[in-house]
Amino acid sequence: MTEQKQEAREQWNYEELSEVLEEVKKEGYDKVALQGPDGIKDELITYADKLRNEGIEPVMIGASTFGACGIADEKAERMGAEALIHVGHTRFLHPEGADMDDFNVYYLPYREDREIMPTLREHYEEIEEETVGLVGVTQYMDRAEEAREFLEEKGYEVVEGKTGLRTTEPGQVLGCDAGAAHNIAEKVDAFVFLGSGHFHPSQVSETGEKVYVVDPYEEHIWVEPANSLDDETRAEHARVIKHKDKKKWGIVTSSKKGQNYRRAVQIAKEKLEKHGKDVYVFVEDRIFEPDYKGYGIDVYVNCACPRMTKDWQDLAFVSPDALSVLDEVEIEHE
């Protein structure tokens, strides 16, 4: 990326902040909290300085956030802040219709300054299918239009991603919502994904289509195979079968408003009780496996962030969908 382009991207982010600052000043807020993910914490300090220069006292939220599902409004309010600037993500829509707007929250998606178009231009010929869906993470979706125009110039038919249940930006994929891809899957033969890492592309692969990942960090295009989470799904089903005769089951949800799926908790609870289980519901802000040891519970159902199911090592942790296996196996009741 050229120094000129990097400066332009930084300028774009600061212009977005300036617009938020104007709104904050218009409302007359004296104290405003700042929250963001690990990768841009140094930028948050710069933003705090800009707030202070405008006569606004900044409050820093120390814990990292992994998405706009984890708005730290309660922490901000407890410190006397009148508003919260959430940096790094777009507004999150709760699929169960829960209220996400009971505090003054301003969203700054923050666009990644690393260039992605050179990788697409150099490696586009590796995309074999002619009709592709275009999706990605929010940090690169400001370049989606440029990517679409380039691909169409090269002869591809490009179908732009829609919004999902939880997203507000067309084509945007979250770790818990690949609806932007699922909504157009029948119209495409493959997907082009703007971003890096396997976590988000693997969600897109659940459409049953191959995913070409335009990775600005690896600087090449690599392929996430279709249905790449099938092995993980089979592993969860195996865990349920292994523990099917256990009496005590736990359900875990989060106190974070965007990860507090009360309807999912109730559905999972009813399913387990139907099969004669004693069910215990746990709630916590940040969920760590060691906190759930010692209860004598062998298996937990994750009704919070889907990503956590992948992180636990010692205790069995499954998604609510995996409980369907209980309807297919014979259970010994104690």
SERO-4910 file (N, C-alpha, C, O; in steps of 0.05 Angstrom, whole numbers):
BEGIN
 pado doro    nc1    nc2    nc3   cac1   cac2   cac3    cc1    cc2    cc3    oc1    oc2    oc3
  Met    A     17    -24      0      0      0      0     18     25      0     37     27     16
  Thr    A     11     44    -17     27     68    -19     22     86      6      0     84     18
  Glu    A     42    102     12     38    121     35     14    139     30      0    146     49
  Gln    A     10    147      5    -12    165     -2    -39    151      4    -57    164     15
  Lys    A    -41    126     -4    -66    111      1    -71    107     30    -94    109     40
  Gln    A    -50    101     45    -53     97     74    -62    122     87    -80    122    104
  Glu    A    -51    145     79    -59    170     91    -89    176     84   -104    187    100
  Ala    A    -97    168     59   -125    173     51   -144    156     68   -165    165     76
  Arg    A   -136    131     74   -153    113     90   -154    124    119   -176    124    131
  Glu    A   -132    132    130   -132    144    157   -149    169    158   -164    174    177
  Gln    A   -147    185    137   -163    209    135   -193    203    135   -209    217    147
  Trp    A   -200    181    120   -228    173    119   -238    166    147   -259    174    155
  Asn    A   -222    150    162   -230    143    189   -233    167    207   -252    168    223
  Tyr    A   -215    186    205   -216    210    221   -240    228    214   -251    241    231
  Glu    A   -247    228    188   -270    243    179   -295    231    191   -313    246    199
  Glu    A   -296    204    192   -319    191    204   -321    199    234   -343    204    244
  Leu    A   -298    199    247   -297    207    275   -306    236    279   -321    243    297
  Ser    A   -298    253    260   -306    281    262   -336    285    261   -347    301    274
  Glu    A   -349    269    243   -378    270    241   -391    261    267   -411    274    276
  Val    A   -380    241    280   -391    232    306   -386    254    327   -404    259    343
  Leu    A   -363    266    326   -357    287    346   -376    310    343   -385    322    363
  Glu    A   -384    317    319   -403    338    315   -430    331    328   -443    348    340
  Glu    A   -438    306    325   -463    297    337   -461    298    367   -480    306    381
  Val    A   -438    289    378   -434    288    407   -435    317    418   -447    322    439
  Lys    A   -422    335    404   -422    363    414   -450    375    412   -458    391    429
  Lys    A   -464    368    391   -491    379    387   -509    370    410   -526    386    419
  Glu    A   -505    346    420   -521    336    442   -511    347    469   -525    344    489
  Gly    A   -488    359    469   -478    372    494   -466    352    514   -466    357    538
  Tyr    A   -457    329    504   -445    309    523   -418    319    533   -402    329    518
  Asp    A   -414    315    559   -389    323    571   -369    300    575   -345    304    575
  Lys    A   -380    276    577   -363    252    581   -372    230    562   -396    223    562
  Val    A   -354    219    547   -360    198    527   -341    175    529   -317    179    531
  Ala    A   -351    151    528   -334    127    530   -326    118    502   -339    123    482
  Leu    A   -303    104    501   -292     93    476   -288     63    480   -277     54    500
  Gln    A   -295     48    459   -293     19    460   -284      8    433   -294     18    413
  Gly    A   -266    -12    433   -258    -23    407   -242    -49    411   -236    -56    434
  Pro    A   -236    -63    389   -222    -89    391   -192    -85    394   -181    -63    393
  Asp    A   -178   -107    398   -149   -106    404   -133    -92    382   -115    -77    388
  Gly    A   -140    -97    357   -123    -88    335   -121    -58    332   -102    -48    318
  Ile    A   -139    -43    344   -138    -14    339   -138      2    366   -147     25    367
  Lys    A   -127    -10    387   -127      4    413   -110     29    412   -116     48    426
  Asp    A    -88     29    396    -72     53    394    -88     76    381    -85     99    388
  Glu    A   -106     68    363   -124     89    350   -143    100    371   -150    123    370
  Leu    A   -152     83    389   -171     92    410   -159    114    427   -172    132    435
  Ile    A   -133    111    432   -119    132    447   -119    158    432   -123    180    443
  Thr    A   -114    156    406   -115    180    388   -143    192    389   -146    217    390
  Tyr    A   -163    176    387   -191    185    388   -197    199    415   -211    219    416
  Ala    A   -186    187    437   -190    199    463   -178    227    464   -189    245    476
  Asp    A   -154    230    452   -141    256    451   -159    277    436   -161    300    444
  Lys    A   -171    267    414   -188    285    398   -213    293    414   -222    316    412
  Leu    A   -224    274    430   -246    281    447   -238    303    467   -252    322    472
  Arg    A   -215    298    480   -206    317    500   -200    344    488   -206    365    501
  Asn    A   -190    345    464   -186    371    451   -211    386    445   -211    410    442
  Glu    A   -234    371    444   -260    384    440   -274    390    466   -297    398    466
  Gly    A   -259    386    488   -271    392    514   -288    370    525   -305    375    543
  Ile    A   -286    346    514   -302    323    523   -284    303    537   -262    296    527
  Glu    A   -292    295    561   -275    276    577   -279    248    566   -302    238    566
  Pro    A   -257    235    558   -260    207    549   -258    187    571   -244    191    591
  Val    A   -273    165    569   -272    142    587   -265    118    570   -279    111    551
  Met    A   -243    104    576   -234     82    561   -245     56    572   -243     50    596
  Ile    A   -258     40    555   -267     13    562   -243     -6    559   -234    -10    536
  Gly    A   -233    -17    580   -208    -32    579   -210    -59    565   -192    -66    549
  Ala    A   -232    -74    569   -234   -100    557   -239    -98    527   -252    -80    518
  Ser    A   -227   -117    513   -231   -117    484   -259   -125    477   -273   -137    493
  Thr    A   -268   -117    453   -294   -125    443   -290   -141    418   -272   -135    402
  Phe    A   -306   -161    414   -304   -178    390   -326   -173    370   -328   -186    350
  Gly    A   -342   -153    376   -364   -146    358   -383   -126    370   -381   -121    395
  Ala    A   -400   -115    354   -420    -96    365   -441   -110    381   -459    -97    392
  Cys    A   -440   -137    383   -458   -152    401   -450   -147    430   -466   -151    448
  Gly    A   -425   -137    435   -415   -133    462   -412   -104    469   -392    -95    479
  Ile    A   -434    -88    465   -434    -60    472   -430    -57    502   -445    -68    518
  Ala    A   -411    -40    510   -404    -36    538   -419    -12    550   -408      4    564
  Asp    A   -445    -10    544   -460     13    553   -463     14    583   -463     36    594
  Glu    A   -466     -9    596   -469     -9    625   -444      1    639   -445     16    658
  Lys    A   -421     -8    629   -396      1    640   -392     31    636   -383     46    653
  Ala    A   -399     40    612   -397     69    606   -415     85    624   -406    106    635
  Glu    A   -439     76    627   -458     91    643   -450     92    673   -454    111    687
  Arg    A   -438     69    682   -430     68    710   -407     88    715   -404     97    738
  Met    A   -392     95    695   -370    114    698   -380    143    693   -364    162    692
  Gly    A   -406    146    689   -416    173    685   -416    183    656   -422    206    651
  Ala    A   -409    165    637   -409    173    609   -438    176    599   -455    161    608
  Glu    A   -442    195    582   -468    200    571   -473    187    544   -495    185    534
  Ala    A   -451    177    532   -452    164    506   -428    146    503   -409    147    518
  Leu    A   -430    128    483   -408    109    477   -402    110    447   -420    108    431
  Ile    A   -376    112    441   -368    110    413   -356     82    410   -335     75    422
  His    A   -369     65    394   -360     38    390   -345     37    363   -357     41    342
  Val    A   -319     31    364   -302     32    341   -296      4    331   -291    -15    347
  Gly    A   -297      0    304   -289    -25    293   -311    -42    281   -306    -61    266
  His    A   -336    -35    288   -358    -52    279   -383    -34    272   -385    -12    281
  Thr    A   -400    -46    255   -425    -32    249   -447    -40    269   -443    -58    285
  Arg    A   -469    -26    268   -491    -32    286   -500    -61    284   -502    -72    262
  Phe    A   -505    -73    307   -513   -101    309   -543   -103    313   -554    -89    330
  Leu    A   -556   -120    297   -585   -124    300   -590   -150    314   -581   -171    305
  His    A   -604   -150    336   -609   -174    352   -630   -191    337   -652   -181    333
  Pro    A   -623   -216    330   -642   -232    315   -668   -239    330   -688   -246    318
  Glu    A   -667   -238    357   -691   -243    372   -706   -218    378   -726   -218    393
  Gly    A   -698   -196    366   -712   -171    369   -707   -156    395   -721   -137    401
  Ala    A   -687   -164    410   -681   -150    435   -671   -122    430   -660   -117    409
  Asp    A   -676   -104    449   -668    -76    446   -638    -72    448   -626    -79    468
  Met    A   -626    -61    427   -598    -55    427   -592    -25    429   -569    -16    428
  Asp    A   -614     -9    433   -611     20    430   -620     35    455   -631     57    453
  Asp    A   -615     24    479   -624     37    503   -602     55    515   -603     62    538
  Phe    A   -582     61    499   -560     79    508   -551     94    482   -556     85    460
  Asn    A   -538    117    486   -530    133    463   -504    121    452   -482    128    461
  Val    A   -506    104    431   -483     91    420   -478    101    391   -497    102    375
  Tyr    A   -453    108    385   -445    117    359   -426     96    348   -407     88    361
  Tyr    A   -430     87    323   -414     66    311   -395     77    291   -402     91    272
  Leu    A   -369     69    294   -348     76    274   -337     50    264   -321     37    278
  Pro    A   -344     40    240   -336     14    231   -306     10    228   -296    -12    231
  Tyr    A   -291     32    223   -262     32    220   -253     14    197   -253    -11    199
  Arg    A   -245     26    175   -236     12    152   -206      6    153   -190     23    159
  Glu    A   -199    -19    148   -171    -28    149   -155    -13    129   -163    -10    106
  Asp    A   -131     -4    137   -114     12    119    -98     -6    100    -85      4     81
  Arg    A    -98    -32    105    -84    -51     87    -99    -54     60   -123    -58     61
  Glu    A    -85    -51     38    -98    -52     12   -105    -81      4    -90    -99      9
  Ile    A   -128    -84     -8   -137   -111    -16   -139   -114    -47   -137   -136    -57
  Met    A   -143    -92    -61   -146    -93    -90   -122   -104   -105   -125   -118   -124
  Pro    A    -97    -97    -97    -74   -109   -111    -74   -139   -111    -66   -152   -131
  Thr    A    -83   -151    -89    -84   -181    -88   -105   -191   -107   -101   -211   -121
  Leu    A   -128   -178   -108   -149   -186   -127   -140   -183   -156   -144   -201   -172
  Arg    A   -127   -161   -162   -118   -156   -190    -97   -176   -199    -97   -185   -222
  Glu    A    -80   -184   -180    -58   -202   -188    -67   -231   -190    -55   -247   -206
  His    A    -88   -239   -175    -94   -267   -173   -123   -274   -182   -132   -296   -178
  Tyr    A   -137   -255   -194   -165   -259   -200   -170   -283   -219   -191   -296   -218
  Glu    A   -150   -290   -236   -153   -312   -255   -156   -339   -241   -163   -359   -253
  Glu    A   -149   -340   -214   -152   -365   -200   -182   -370   -193   -189   -393   -184
  Ile    A   -199   -351   -197   -228   -354   -192   -239   -368   -217   -241   -356   -238
  Glu    A   -247   -393   -214   -255   -409   -237   -284   -405   -246   -290   -406   -269
  Glu    A   -302   -401   -227   -330   -398   -233   -336   -371   -245   -322   -351   -239
  Glu    A   -356   -370   -262   -363   -344   -275   -382   -327   -260   -382   -303   -262
  Thr    A   -400   -340   -244   -420   -325   -229   -413   -327   -199   -414   -348   -187
  Val    A   -406   -304   -187   -396   -304   -159   -412   -284   -142   -421   -264   -152
  Gly    A   -414   -291   -117   -425   -273    -97   -403   -257    -84   -382   -269    -79
  Leu    A   -407   -232    -78   -387   -215    -66   -394   -208    -37   -414   -195    -32
  Val    A   -378   -218    -18   -383   -213     11   -356   -207     24   -335   -209     12
  Gly    A   -357   -201     50   -332   -196     65   -337   -185     92   -360   -182    101
  Val    A   -316   -178    106   -318   -166    133   -319   -135    129   -310   -125    109
  Thr    A   -331   -122    149   -336    -94    146   -311    -77    142   -313    -56    129
  Gln    A   -288    -86    151   -263    -71    148   -255    -67    119   -240    -49    113
  Tyr    A   -266    -83    101   -259    -81     73   -284    -76     55   -281    -73     30
  Met    A   -307    -74     66   -331    -71     49   -333    -44     36   -349    -40     18
  Asp    A   -317    -24     45   -316      1     31   -303     -1      4   -305     17    -13
  Arg    A   -290    -25     -1   -278    -30    -27   -293    -50    -44   -284    -59    -65
  Ala    A   -317    -57    -35   -333    -77    -49   -341    -67    -77   -341    -83    -96
  Glu    A   -348    -42    -79   -357    -31   -105   -334    -32   -125   -338    -39   -148
  Glu    A   -310    -25   -116   -286    -26   -133   -280    -54   -142   -273    -59   -165
  Ala    A   -283    -73   -123   -279   -102   -129   -299   -112   -149   -292   -127   -168
  Arg    A   -324   -104   -146   -345   -113   -164   -340   -103   -192   -341   -118   -211
  Glu    A   -333    -77   -194   -328    -66   -221   -305    -80   -234   -305    -85   -258
  Phe    A   -284    -85   -219   -260    -99   -230   -267   -127   -241   -260   -134   -263
  Leu    A   -282   -142   -225   -289   -169   -232   -307   -169   -257   -304   -186   -275
  Glu    A   -326   -150   -258   -343   -149   -281   -328   -141   -306   -334   -151   -328
  Glu    A   -308   -124   -303   -291   -117   -326   -276   -142   -337   -270   -144   -361
  Lys    A   -271   -161   -319   -256   -185   -327   -275   -207   -336   -266   -230   -341
  Gly    A   -300   -201   -338   -319   -221   -349   -335   -237   -329   -350   -254   -337
  Tyr    A   -332   -231   -304   -348   -246   -283   -375   -233   -280   -378   -209   -283
  Glu    A   -395   -249   -274   -421   -239   -265   -421   -238   -235   -417   -259   -221
  Val    A   -424   -214   -224   -422   -211   -195   -449   -205   -182   -463   -186   -190
  Val    A   -456   -221   -163   -481   -217   -148   -473   -205   -120   -458   -218   -105
  Glu    A   -482   -182   -114   -474   -169    -89   -489   -181    -66   -513   -187    -68
  Gly    A   -475   -184    -43   -488   -195    -20   -509   -177     -8   -508   -153    -11
  Lys    A   -528   -190      5   -550   -175     19   -542   -171     48   -519   -176     56
  Thr    A   -560   -161     64   -556   -159     93   -566   -185    106   -583   -199     95
  Gly    A   -555   -191    129   -563   -214    144   -582   -207    166   -591   -184    168
  Leu    A   -587   -226    184   -605   -220    207   -593   -200    226   -608   -183    237
  Arg    A   -567   -200    228   -554   -184    249   -538   -160    237   -528   -144    252
  Thr    A   -537   -158    210   -519   -138    198   -535   -115    186   -559   -117    180
  Thr    A   -521    -93    182   -533    -69    170   -520    -61    144   -530    -43    130
  Glu    A   -498    -74    137   -483    -67    113   -485    -89     92   -479   -112     98
  Pro    A   -494    -84     68   -497   -105     47   -471   -119     42   -450   -107     39
  Gly    A   -472   -146     42   -449   -162     37   -432   -168     62   -414   -184     61
  Gln    A   -439   -156     84   -423   -159    109   -428   -186    122   -451   -194    125
  Val    A   -406   -199    130   -408   -225    143   -397   -223    171   -376   -211    176
  Leu    A   -412   -234    190   -402   -235    218   -396   -265    224   -405   -283    209
  Gly    A   -382   -269    246   -377   -297    254   -403   -311    261   -404   -336    260
  Cys    A   -423   -297    269   -449   -309    276   -470   -304    256   -493   -311    260
  Asp    A   -463   -293    233   -484   -287    213   -472   -284    185   -459   -265    178
  Ala    A   -476   -305    169   -468   -305    141   -492   -302    123   -492   -312    100
  Gly    A   -513   -290    133   -538   -286    118   -534   -271     92   -548   -276     72
  Ala    A   -514   -254     92   -508   -239     67   -501   -258     44   -507   -252     21
  Ala    A   -489   -281     51   -483   -301     31   -506   -320     26   -513   -327      4
  His    A   -518   -329     48   -540   -348     46   -563   -337     29   -577   -352     14
  Asn    A   -568   -311     31   -590   -299     17   -587   -298    -14   -606   -293    -28
  Ile    A   -563   -302    -23   -558   -302    -52   -546   -328    -62   -538   -330    -86
  Ala    A   -543   -348    -45   -529   -373    -51   -540   -387    -76   -525   -399    -92
  Glu    A   -566   -386    -80   -578   -400   -103   -572   -386   -129   -576   -398   -151
  Lys    A   -562   -362   -128   -556   -347   -153   -527   -349   -162   -520   -339   -183
  Val    A   -510   -361   -146   -481   -360   -151   -470   -388   -152   -482   -408   -142
  Asp    A   -446   -390   -163   -431   -416   -164   -408   -416   -145   -396   -437   -140
  Ala    A   -401   -393   -134   -379   -391   -114   -381   -363   -102   -396   -346   -111
  Phe    A   -365   -359    -81   -364   -333    -68   -336   -321    -69   -316   -336    -68
  Val    A   -334   -295    -71   -309   -280    -68   -312   -265    -41   -330   -249    -37
  Phe    A   -293   -271    -24   -294   -260      3   -271   -240      7   -248   -247      3
  Leu    A   -277   -216     16   -257   -195     21   -250   -196     51   -266   -188     68
  Gly    A   -226   -206     57   -218   -208     85   -197   -230     89   -187   -240     69
  Ser    A   -192   -236    114   -171   -256    120   -181   -275    142   -202   -271    154
  Gly    A   -166   -296    146   -173   -316    167   -194   -336    157   -208   -331    138
  His    A   -196   -358    172   -215   -379    164   -242   -376    177   -262   -388    167
  Phe    A   -244   -362    199   -269   -362    214   -293   -352    198   -313   -366    197
  His    A   -291   -328    187   -313   -317    171   -318   -332    145   -341   -339    139
  Pro    A   -298   -338    129   -303   -354    105   -315   -381    110   -331   -391     94
  Ser    A   -309   -393    133   -320   -419    139   -351   -417    142   -365   -436    136
  Gln    A   -360   -395    153   -389   -390    156   -402   -388    128   -423   -398    124
  Val    A   -388   -374    110   -398   -371     83   -399   -398     69   -417   -403     53
  Ser    A   -379   -415     75   -378   -442     61   -402   -459     68   -408   -478     53
  Glu    A   -416   -452     89   -440   -468     97   -463   -464     77   -484   -477     79
  Thr    A   -460   -446     58   -479   -443     36   -477   -467     17   -495   -471      0
  Gly    A   -456   -483     19   -451   -505      1   -434   -497    -23   -431   -513    -42
  Glu    A   -424   -473    -23   -408   -463    -46   -379   -458    -37   -373   -452    -14
  Lys    A   -361   -461    -56   -332   -454    -51   -329   -424    -46   -344   -408    -57
  Val    A   -309   -417    -29   -304   -389    -23   -276   -382    -30   -257   -394    -20
  Tyr    A   -273   -362    -48   -246   -351    -55   -240   -328    -36   -254   -307    -37
  Val    A   -221   -331    -20   -214   -311      0   -192   -293    -10   -169   -302    -14
  Val    A   -199   -268    -15   -179   -248    -24   -166   -237      1   -176   -219     15
  Asp    A   -143   -248      8   -130   -243     34   -108   -222     31    -87   -227     19
  Pro    A   -112   -199     43    -92   -177     41    -67   -182     58    -47   -169     54
  Tyr    A    -69   -200     77    -46   -207     94    -28   -228     80     -4   -225     80
  Glu    A    -41   -249     70    -26   -269     56    -18   -260     27      0   -271     15
  Glu    A    -32   -240     18    -28   -228     -9    -32   -248    -31    -17   -248    -51
  His    A    -51   -265    -28    -59   -283    -49    -88   -292    -44   -100   -285    -24
  Ile    A   -100   -306    -63   -127   -316    -60   -125   -346    -54   -113   -362    -68
  Trp    A   -137   -354    -31   -138   -382    -24   -167   -391    -22   -185   -374    -21
  Val    A   -172   -417    -22   -199   -427    -24   -208   -440      3   -194   -457     14
  Glu    A   -231   -432     13   -244   -446     35   -264   -465     22   -283   -456      8
  Pro    A   -261   -491     26   -278   -511     13   -307   -508     21   -313   -498     43
  Ala    A   -325   -516      4   -354   -516     11   -359   -534     35   -347   -555     38
  Asn    A   -377   -524     52   -385   -539     76   -361   -548     93   -359   -570    103
  Ser    A   -342   -529     98   -318   -536    112   -323   -540    142   -305   -550    156
  Leu    A   -347   -534    152   -353   -538    180   -366   -565    185   -374   -571    208
  Asp    A   -369   -582    165   -382   -607    168   -369   -625    189   -382   -638    205
  Asp    A   -342   -625    189   -327   -641    209   -334   -631    237   -337   -647    256
  Glu    A   -335   -605    241   -341   -593    267   -369   -601    276   -374   -606    299
  Thr    A   -388   -600    257   -416   -607    263   -417   -637    272   -431   -643    291
  Arg    A   -403   -654    257   -403   -682    265   -391   -687    292   -400   -704    307
  Ala    A   -370   -671    298   -357   -673    325   -377   -665    347   -377   -677    368
  Glu    A   -393   -644    342   -413   -636    362   -434   -657    366   -442   -663    388
  His    A   -443   -669    344   -462   -691    346   -451   -714    362   -465   -727    378
  Ala    A   -425   -720    358   -412   -742    372   -411   -736    402   -415   -754    419
  Arg    A   -407   -710    409   -407   -703    438   -434   -707    450   -436   -717    473
  Val    A   -455   -699    436   -482   -703    447   -487   -733    451   -498   -740    471
  Ile    A   -480   -749    432   -484   -778    434   -468   -789    458   -478   -806    473
  Lys    A   -444   -780    461   -427   -789    483   -439   -783    510   -437   -800    528
  His    A   -452   -760    512   -463   -752    538   -493   -755    540   -506   -744    558
  Lys    A   -505   -769    521   -534   -771    520   -547   -782    545   -570   -775    551
  Asp    A   -533   -798    560   -545   -810    584   -538   -794    610   -547   -802    632
  Lys    A   -524   -772    607   -518   -755    630   -543   -740    639   -558   -731    623
  Lys    A   -546   -738    665   -570   -725    676   -568   -695    677   -587   -681    671
  Lys    A   -545   -684    685   -541   -656    689   -530   -642    663   -508   -650    654
  Trp    A   -544   -622    653   -535   -607    630   -536   -578    636   -554   -568    651
  Gly    A   -517   -563    626   -516   -534    630   -522   -519    604   -515   -529    582
  Ile    A   -534   -496    607   -537   -478    584   -523   -452    591   -528   -441    612
  Val    A   -507   -443    573   -491   -418    578   -501   -396    559   -503   -400    535
  Thr    A   -506   -373    570   -512   -349    554   -496   -326    566   -484   -328    587
  Ser    A   -496   -304    551   -480   -280    559   -498   -258    568   -521   -255    559
  Ser    A   -488   -242    587   -502   -218    595   -499   -195    575   -512   -175    577
  Lys    A   -480   -198    556   -478   -179    534   -504   -178    519   -514   -199    511
  Lys    A   -514   -155    514   -541   -154    503   -543   -166    475   -564   -177    468
  Gly    A   -522   -166    460   -523   -178    433   -517   -208    433   -519   -221    412
  Gln    A   -510   -219    456   -504   -247    458   -523   -261    478   -519   -284    486
  Asn    A   -543   -246    487   -562   -257    506   -587   -267    491   -606   -252    487
  Tyr    A   -586   -293    484   -607   -305    468   -627   -320    486   -625   -344    489
  Arg    A   -645   -305    498   -663   -317    517   -682   -337    504   -689   -357    516
  Arg    A   -690   -331    480   -708   -350    466   -694   -376    460   -705   -398    463
  Ala    A   -669   -374    451   -653   -398    446   -649   -414    472   -649   -439    471
  Val    A   -644   -400    494   -641   -414    520   -667   -430    526   -665   -453    535
  Gln    A   -690   -417    523   -715   -430    529   -720   -455    512   -729   -475    521
  Ile    A   -714   -452    486   -718   -475    467   -699   -498    475   -708   -521    475
  Ala    A   -674   -492    481   -655   -513    488   -663   -526    515   -661   -550    518
  Lys    A   -672   -509    533   -681   -520    560   -705   -539    556   -705   -560    568
  Glu    A   -724   -531    540   -747   -548    536   -739   -574    522   -750   -595    529
  Lys    A   -721   -573    503   -711   -597    489   -698   -616    509   -704   -640    508
  Leu    A   -681   -606    526   -667   -623    545   -686   -634    566   -684   -658    573
  Glu    A   -704   -618    576   -723   -628    596   -742   -649    584   -750   -668    598
  Lys    A   -748   -646    558   -764   -666    545   -751   -693    545   -764   -714    546
  His    A   -724   -693    546   -709   -718    547   -700   -725    575   -682   -741    579
  Gly    A   -713   -713    595   -709   -721    623   -684   -710    636   -674   -721    656
  Lys    A   -673   -688    625   -649   -676    637   -655   -655    658   -675   -642    657
  Asp    A   -637   -654    677   -637   -631    696   -621   -609    684   -597   -613    678
  Val    A   -633   -586    680   -620   -564    665   -613   -540    683   -630   -532    700
  Tyr    A   -589   -530    681   -580   -507    696   -570   -486    677   -554   -491    659
  Val    A   -582   -462    680   -575   -440    661   -555   -421    675   -559   -413    697
  Phe    A   -533   -416    660   -511   -399    670   -510   -374    653   -515   -374    629
  Val    A   -503   -351    666   -500   -326    651   -475   -312    661   -470   -312    685
  Glu    A   -460   -300    643   -436   -285    650   -430   -266    628   -438   -269    605
  Asp    A   -414   -245    634   -406   -225    615   -386   -237    595   -392   -240    571
  Arg    A   -362   -243    605   -342   -256    588   -339   -285    598   -334   -291    621
  Ile    A   -343   -304    579   -346   -332    586   -320   -347    582   -309   -348    559
  Phe    A   -309   -358    604   -284   -373    603   -289   -401    613   -303   -404    633
  Glu    A   -277   -420    600   -281   -448    608   -275   -455    637   -291   -469    650
  Pro    A   -253   -445    649   -247   -452    677   -270   -445    696   -273   -458    717
  Asp    A   -285   -424    690   -307   -416    708   -329   -437    710   -345   -437    729
  Tyr    A   -330   -456    691   -352   -475    690   -343   -503    699   -359   -522    696
  Lys    A   -319   -505    709   -310   -530    720   -318   -531    749   -320   -511    763
  Gly    A   -322   -555    759   -329   -558    788   -358   -560    794   -366   -565    817
  Tyr    A   -375   -556    774   -404   -558    778   -414   -587    776   -437   -593    782
  Gly    A   -397   -605    766   -406   -632    762   -423   -635    737   -438   -655    734
  Ile    A   -422   -616    719   -437   -617    694   -418   -626    672   -396   -614    669
  Asp    A   -426   -645    656   -408   -656    636   -410   -642    609   -390   -642    594
  Val    A   -433   -631    603   -436   -619    576   -452   -593    578   -472   -592    593
  Tyr    A   -443   -573    564   -457   -547    564   -467   -541    535   -454   -548    516
  Val    A   -489   -527    534   -500   -518    509   -495   -488    506   -502   -472    524
  Asn    A   -483   -480    485   -475   -452    481   -498   -436    468   -504   -440    445
  Cys    A   -510   -419    484   -531   -400    474   -521   -372    475   -536   -353    480
  Ala    A   -495   -368    471   -483   -341    470   -469   -338    443   -481   -344    423
  Cys    A   -444   -329    443   -429   -326    418   -422   -353    406   -410   -370    420
  Pro    A   -429   -359    381   -423   -385    369   -394   -392    369   -386   -415    369
  Arg    A   -377   -371    369   -348   -376    367   -337   -392    391   -318   -406    389
  Met    A   -351   -388    414   -340   -401    439   -341   -431    437   -324   -444    450
  Thr    A   -359   -442    422   -361   -471    420   -334   -482    410   -328   -505    416
  Lys    A   -319   -467    395   -294   -476    383   -271   -474    402   -250   -486    398
  Asp    A   -274   -459    424   -251   -452    441   -248   -471    465   -225   -473    476
  Trp    A   -269   -484    475   -266   -500    499   -251   -526    493   -255   -538    472
  Gln    A   -235   -534    512   -217   -557    508   -224   -581    526   -223   -604    517
  Asp    A   -231   -576    551   -234   -597    571   -263   -605    575   -269   -629    578
  Leu    A   -281   -586    575   -310   -592    578   -323   -593    551   -316   -579    532
  Ala    A   -343   -611    549   -358   -613    524   -376   -589    521   -391   -582    540
  Phe    A   -376   -577    498   -391   -552    493   -403   -555    465   -388   -558    446
  Val    A   -429   -554    463   -442   -558    437   -461   -535    431   -469   -520    449
  Ser    A   -469   -533    406   -488   -513    397   -516   -523    401   -520   -547    402
  Pro    A   -536   -505    402   -564   -514    406   -573   -533    383   -588   -552    388
  Asp    A   -564   -528    359   -572   -545    336   -564   -574    340   -578   -592    331
  Ala    A   -542   -579    354   -532   -606    358   -551   -623    376   -550   -647    376
  Leu    A   -569   -609    391   -587   -624    408   -608   -640    393   -621   -657    404
  Ser    A   -611   -634    367   -629   -650    350   -622   -679    350   -640   -696    346
  Val    A   -597   -686    356   -588   -714    357   -603   -729    379   -607   -753    376
  Leu    A   -611   -715    400   -624   -729    422   -651   -741    413   -660   -761    425
  Asp    A   -663   -731    392   -688   -742    382   -683   -768    367   -702   -782    360
  Glu    A   -658   -773    361   -651   -796    343   -638   -819    358   -633   -840    346
  Val    A   -631   -815    384   -617   -836    398   -634   -845    422   -651   -831    432
  Glu    A   -628   -869    431   -642   -880    455   -627   -871    480   -603   -874    482
  Ile    A   -642   -859    499   -630   -848    523   -637   -865    547   -661   -872    551
  Glu    A   -618   -872    563   -623   -887    588   -628   -868    610   -611   -852    617
  His    A   -652   -868    621   -659   -850    643   -651   -863    670   -658   -886    675
  Glu    A   -637   -847    686   -629   -858    712   -652   -860    732   -649   -868    754
***
